[in-house]
């Protein structure tokens, strides 16, 4: 049912511009946060020694442990 005399106005083109601007700014912020997260990550040592000089664990073991922690299986 349509009322007489009522006409729908088309949306202003500024809505499209605003939506594109918000999406662009949002993805830009997410990209910057992602880059900062990876560039500011703590270094992984090649090996960790105890006070007597014996190797406790290596960098490879640390990375494998991170993989195990991150796995979903």
N, C-alpha and C positions, 0 to 999 in steps of 0.2 A: 504494500500500500504506500503510495507516494502522495504527499501533500502538494496541493497546487501552489505554485509560486516559490517552492523551496528548491534551491539549486545548490549543488555541491561545488565549492570553490576548489580549484586545484591547489595542491601544496606549493608553497613558495620554493623556488630553487635553492634558497638558503638552507633549507632543512637538509638537503642532500650534501651541501658543502659542510655543514656543521657535523653531520654523521661521518663524512670522510675525514674531516680534521680530527675528530675524537678518536677514530680508529687509528689514524696515523700516529697521533701522540701516544696513544696507549701502547701500540706495538713498539714504538721507539723507546718508551720507558722500559718495557719488558726486555728489549734487546740490550739496553745499557746495563740493566740489573744482571742479566745473564753473563755478559762480558766481564763485569766487575766480580762476579762470583768466581769465575774461573781464573781470572788474573790474580785475585787476592787469596787464592787457596794456599794453605800452608805447604811448604816443601816436604817431600817425602825423602828421608835420609837414605843413603845407600845401604847403611847398616847401623845398628845400635849395639854399643858395647857396654859390658858391665865394668865395674871398677877394676877388675883384674885383666881387662882387655879381651875377654872372650865375647864372641858374637852372640847376642841374644836373639835377634831376628834381623832379616834383611829388608830392603825396600820392596823386593819382589814378593816377599811374604806379606808385607803390609798391603800391597795392591791386591793380592789374591784374597786376603781377608776382607777388603772392601768389596770385592766382587761377590763374595759369599754373603756378606751383609746386605748387598743391594739386590741379590737374586730373589725372585718371587717364587721359585720352585721349592 
